[in-house]
Amino acid sequence: MPQLVRPRFAVLHGTHPAAPLPQRFRSLADREAVEVLHRAARVLVASLPALTDRLVEALYEQEPGYRAAIDADRSEVWQEVHHSLRHNVGSLLQPKEFRDAAHRTSRWIGEIRAGQGVPLDAVLHAFRMGGAMVWQDLVDETARCGPDDVRLLVHVAADVWNFVDEHCGIVADAYRQAERRLTWQRENRQRLVIAALLDGTARIADLSDAAAMLGLPEQGRYAVLAVASVRRGDPGPVRQSQPEPVRPLLNLPSALPPPGEPRYGRAEAGVATPAPLPGTAPEEPPGPDVRVAEAPAPYAGPAGPPGTAAPLWHTGPDAEFAILRLTGEPGDPGELHAIAAALDAPDGTRAGIGSAVDGLAALGDARRLAETALRACPASGGTVVLDEHLPDALVVSSPALGSALTSRVLGPLDRLDPADRDVILETLTAWLDADGSAQRAAARLYCHRNTVLNRLRRFEQLTGRCLTRPRDAVEVSLALAARRLLGP
């Protein structure tokens, strides 16, 4: 406890304050006040069990934040309150002997209550209630033994309440440090669980716990979104910059479900933090001086407007992944289209949305499908919904076969002048995009219809392919896709 008796000095009109008197010359009133305080404190020490009972009952009636903890284990709360009162009242009698023990007790209480989710305001209120009850008992005991001595307690009142404020600060600091550690541990467990789900390494037996931790239905429908700024290995200036993957703003459509309870909020009072899933034990948490807020969040990312579900983000080596919960009818492509339309990413961002899967157990497959869709994105950026680009997905899923097909089908064009070759490839692509209509292809290329037909005929002569033969048309289409996505 801080020094109970403070030096006082006279201030004469027109003169400077006198120096404080030495310790042995303190006023008689201060000495008498300390003696009165000690006499009353010794009575409180002898009646600590009754004082503890009264304080626990007052907490239950006046502080809602403590009711759940008291209902869960009243004896545990009683022992905690008794321990705190014993050290704090003891500090009134022997400040030096009890100071460290009182500090340790207050820090321990702050950490325990943070783990149980009791609000910090409730913990601080409990300490102030205890201080008020101890002070009132000191006054009452002094009034009982010597009514004239009550006035002497005024000399030590400020020191007693400074002691209470000091311990409120200790409790608050310990509470916040413990809360940061617990938050870091929860976030780290969630990171590990999300990573295991997306990698497909989560055990079937752990899926129900994972669903509860993430607030997701175990048997829901999901898709995975993969986002990257650049494609690794692209030549030219894009490769030199190598920007980090970005998490685009995602204005989720109203078809997606509303969010559940906050996953990073405090635990309910009296409920311990859940144990980590098997195989996902967190690392050692940072020390008390480490600001956990500086560490990356497990899936913090831009969420949609109020009333929509936030995606669960995970950072991979080359891309960002988001788990999206779907609520539309199975087989309905509209939901994935709406998500693609809701993306708001900088120019050059590439995004791939995989096909829908059923259940958390299939999220590993959903991630691989999203990665395939991402590889099917143009190097310049864009969004690809896998279900709409399955031929491109076939090509990028087997780059070696795609390159072989390109060489086999389009290789004869390499003998041409590059400008002539590019004109033929551009015409062929426009004709296929126009569903085989030379008229629409000509309008797109700003040339005559016969020019398009002549270029197509020349392609058939050079490659030996017949564009009216379905098999050849399929091979040509896949070869063009391979050239576009994999390069010449």
VOROPA-718975 format. One record per residue (C-alpha): x, y, z; residue number from 1. Coordinates in steps of 0.5 Angstrom, whole numbers. Each point is the difference from the previous one (the first is absolute). Example, Ala and Ser with C-alpha at 12.3 -4.5 7.8 and 13.67 -1.06 7.14 Angstrom:
25:-9:16:1
2:7:-2:2
This chain:
0:0:0:1
3:7:-1:2
2:4:6:3
-6:1:4:4
2:6:3:5
3:6:-4:6
4:6:2:7
-4:6:1:8
3:7:1:9
-2:7:1:10
-1:6:-5:11
1:7:3:12
-3:6:-4:13
5:3:-4:14
6:-6:1:15
2:-6:-3:16
-3:-7:2:17
5:-3:6:18
4:-6:-2:19
-4:-6:2:20
1:-3:8:21
5:-6:1:22
-4:-6:1:23
1:0:7:24
-3:7:1:25
-7:-2:-4:26
-6:3:4:27
-3:-3:5:28
-7:0:-3:29
3:-5:-6:30
3:-4:5:31
-6:-1:4:32
-4:-1:-7:33
5:-6:-2:34
-1:-3:7:35
-8:0:-1:36
1:-3:-7:37
4:-5:3:38
-5:-2:6:39
-6:0:-5:40
4:-4:-5:41
2:-6:5:42
-8:-1:1:43
-1:0:-7:44
5:-5:-1:45
-3:-5:6:46
-7:1:-4:47
3:-1:-7:48
-5:-6:-1:49
-6:4:1:50
2:6:-4:51
2:-5:-5:52
-7:-3:0:53
-3:7:0:54
4:2:-6:55
-2:-6:-4:56
-7:1:1:57
0:7:-2:58
4:-1:-6:59
-6:-5:-2:60
-5:5:1:61
3:6:-3:62
5:-2:-5:63
-3:-4:-6:64
7:-2:-3:65
1:-4:6:66
-6:-4:1:67
1:-5:-5:68
7:-2:3:69
-3:0:7:70
-5:-5:-3:71
5:-4:-3:72
5:-1:6:73
-2:4:6:74
5:-3:4:75
6:2:-5:76
-3:8:0:77
0:0:8:78
7:-3:0:79
2:5:-5:80
-3:6:4:81
3:-2:7:82
7:-1:-3:83
-1:7:-2:84
-3:3:6:85
5:-4:4:86
6:4:-3:87
-3:6:-1:88
-2:1:7:89
7:-3:2:90
3:6:-4:91
-3:5:5:92
3:-3:5:93
7:-2:-3:94
1:3:-7:95
7:-2:-1:96
-2:-7:2:97
-6:-1:-4:98
1:5:-6:99
3:-5:-5:100
-5:-6:2:101
-6:5:-1:102
3:2:-7:103
0:-7:-2:104
-7:-2:2:105
-3:6:-3:106
4:-2:-7:107
-2:-7:1:108
-8:2:1:109
1:4:-6:110
3:-5:-5:111
-5:-5:3:112
-6:4:-1:113
2:2:-7:114
0:-8:-2:115
-7:-1:3:116
-2:6:-4:117
-3:5:5:118
0:7:-2:119
6:4:2:120
-5:5:3:121
-3:-5:4:122
7:-2:3:123
2:7:2:124
-7:1:3:125
1:-6:4:126
6:3:3:127
-3:7:1:128
-5:-3:4:129
5:-4:4:130
3:6:1:131
-6:4:2:132
-2:-6:5:133
7:0:3:134
0:7:1:135
-8:0:3:136
2:-6:5:137
6:4:2:138
-4:6:2:139
-5:-4:3:140
5:-3:4:141
3:6:2:142
-7:3:2:143
-1:-6:4:144
6:0:4:145
1:8:1:146
-5:5:-4:147
5:5:1:148
5:-3:-4:149
-4:0:-6:150
3:7:-2:151
7:-3:0:152
-1:-5:-6:153
-1:7:-4:154
8:0:0:155
0:-7:-3:156
-6:0:-5:157
4:2:-6:158
5:-5:1:159
-5:-6:1:160
-3:2:-7:161
6:1:-4:162
2:-7:2:163
-7:-2:-3:164
2:4:-6:165
7:-3:0:166
-3:-7:0:167
-6:2:-5:168
6:2:-5:169
4:-7:1:170
-6:-4:-1:171
-2:4:-6:172
7:-1:-3:173
0:-7:1:174
-7:-1:-3:175
2:3:-6:176
7:-4:-1:177
-4:-6:1:178
-6:2:-4:179
6:1:-6:180
3:-7:1:181
-7:-3:0:182
-2:3:-6:183
7:-1:-3:184
-1:-8:1:185
-7:0:-2:186
2:4:-7:187
6:-5:0:188
-5:-6:1:189
-5:2:-6:190
6:2:-4:191
3:-7:0:192
-7:-3:0:193
-2:4:-7:194
7:-2:-3:195
-2:-8:2:196
-7:1:-3:197
3:3:-7:198
6:-5:0:199
-5:-6:1:200
4:-2:6:201
-5:1:5:202
-2:-7:3:203
-8:-2:0:204
0:0:7:205
2:7:1:206
-5:3:-5:207
-6:1:5:208
5:4:5:209
3:4:-6:210
-7:2:-2:211
-2:2:7:212
6:4:0:213
-1:3:-7:214
-7:1:1:215
-2:-4:-6:216
-4:-6:-2:217
4:-6:0:218
-5:-2:-6:219
-1:6:-4:220
2:2:-7:221
6:4:-1:222
5:3:-5:223
7:3:0:224
2:6:-3:225
8:1:-2:226
3:7:-1:227
6:2:-2:228
4:6:-3:229
4:-3:-5:230
2:-7:-3:231
7:-3:3:232
4:0:-6:233
-3:5:-5:234
5:3:-4:235
2:7:-1:236
-1:6:5:237
-6:-3:4:238
4:-5:2:239
5:5:3:240
-5:3:4:241
-2:-6:4:242
-6:3:4:243
-3:-4:5:244
-7:-3:0:245
-5:4:2:246
-7:-1:3:247
-5:4:-4:248
-6:3:2:249
-6:-5:0:250
-7:3:0:251
-3:-6:1:252
-7:-1:-3:253
-6:0:5:254
-1:-8:-2:255
6:-1:4:256
-2:-2:8:257
0:5:5:258
6:0:5:259
0:-4:6:260
3:2:7:261
6:4:0:262
6:-6:0:263
5:4:3:264
-5:3:6:265
1:-2:7:266
-2:-7:3:267
-6:0:4:268
1:1:7:269
2:-6:4:270
2:-4:-7:271
7:-2:-1:272
4:1:-7:273
-1:-6:-4:274
6:-4:-1:275
3:-1:-6:276
-2:-5:-5:277
5:-6:0:278
6:1:-5:279
-2:8:0:280
4:2:7:281
2:7:0:282
7:3:1:283
2:3:6:284
-4:7:0:285
4:6:0:286
3:3:7:287
-4:6:4:288
3:5:-4:289
-1:-2:-7:290
-6:3:-3:291
-4:-5:-4:292
-3:5:-4:293
6:0:-4:294
-1:-7:-2:295
-4:-2:-6:296
-7:-2:1:297
-2:-7:-2:298
-5:2:-5:299
-2:7:1:300
-2:3:-7:301
-5:5:-3:302
-7:-2:2:303
-6:1:-3:304
-5:5:2:305
-4:-1:6:306
-4:-6:0:307
4:-4:-4:308
5:-5:2:309
8:1:0:310
4:-5:-4:311
6:-3:4:312
6:2:-3:313
7:-4:0:314
7:2:-3:315
3:-5:-4:316
7:0:-3:317
-2:3:-7:318
-8:2:1:319
-5:2:5:320
-6:-5:1:321
-7:2:3:322
-5:-6:2:323
-7:2:-2:324
-6:-3:3:325
-5:-1:-6:326
-8:0:2:327
-3:0:-7:328
-3:-6:-4:329
5:-6:-2:330
2:1:-7:331
-2:7:0:332
6:4:-3:333
-3:7:1:334
3:0:7:335
7:-1:-2:336
-1:5:-6:337
-3:5:6:338
7:-1:4:339
4:1:-6:340
-4:7:-2:341
1:2:8:342
8:0:-1:343
3:7:0:344
7:-1:-1:345
6:4:-3:346
1:0:-7:347
5:-6:-1:348
-3:-4:5:349
-2:-8:-2:350
-5:-3:4:351
-3:-7:-1:352
-6:-3:3:353
-1:-8:0:354
-6:-4:0:355
-4:-1:5:356
1:-6:5:357
-4:-3:6:358
3:0:7:359
6:2:3:360
3:-6:-1:361
0:2:-8:362
4:6:1:363
6:-3:-2:364
-3:-1:-7:365
-3:7:0:366
7:3:1:367
3:-4:-5:368
-6:2:-5:369
1:7:2:370
8:-1:-2:371
-2:-3:-7:372
-5:6:-1:373
6:5:2:374
5:-3:-5:375
-6:1:-5:376
0:7:1:377
4:5:-5:378
6:3:2:379
-3:7:-1:380
-5:-2:6:381
-7:-2:0:382
-5:-4:4:383
-1:-8:-3:384
-6:-4:3:385
3:-7:-1:386
-7:-3:-2:387
0:5:-6:388
7:-1:-3:389
1:-8:1:390
3:-1:-7:391
6:5:3:392
0:-3:6:393
1:-7:-3:394
6:4:-4:395
3:3:6:396
-1:-7:4:397
6:-3:-4:398
4:5:-3:399
5:-5:-3:400
-6:-3:-4:401
-3:7:-2:402
7:2:-3:403
1:-6:-4:404
-7:1:-3:405
2:7:-1:406
6:-2:-4:407
-4:-6:-4:408
-6:4:-2:409
3:7:-1:410
7:-1:-1:411
0:0:-8:412
-2:8:1:413
7:1:3:414
3:-1:-7:415
-4:7:-2:416
3:7:2:417
-2:2:7:418
-5:5:-3:419
-4:-5:-4:420
0:-5:5:421
-3:5:5:422
-5:2:-5:423
-3:-7:-1:424
0:-2:7:425
-4:7:1:426
-5:-2:-5:427
0:-7:2:428
-2:2:7:429
-5:5:-2:430
-3:-5:-4:431
-1:-5:6:432
-2:6:4:433
-6:1:-5:434
-2:-7:1:435
2:-1:-8:436
-3:6:-3:437
5:3:-5:438
-5:6:0:439
1:2:7:440
7:-2:0:441
1:5:-5:442
-4:5:3:443
5:-1:6:444
6:1:-4:445
-2:5:-4:446
1:-3:-7:447
-5:-4:-5:448
-3:-6:1:449
4:-3:-6:450
7:2:3:451
-2:-4:7:452
-2:-6:-5:453
7:0:-4:454
4:1:7:455
-4:-7:2:456
1:-3:-6:457
8:1:0:458
0:-2:7:459
-3:-7:-2:460
5:0:-6:461
6:1:5:462
-2:-5:6:463
-4:-5:-4:464
-6:1:5:465
-7:1:-2:466
-4:5:4:467
-7:-3:-2:468
2:-7:3:469
-2:0:7:470
6:-4:3:471
5:5:-4:472
-4:6:3:473
1:-2:7:474
7:-1:-1:475
1:7:-3:476
-4:3:6:477
4:-4:5:478
7:2:-3:479
-2:7:-1:480
-2:0:8:481
7:-3:1:482
4:5:-4:483
-4:6:4:484
1:-3:7:485
6:-4:0:486
4:4:-6:487
3:-2:-7:488
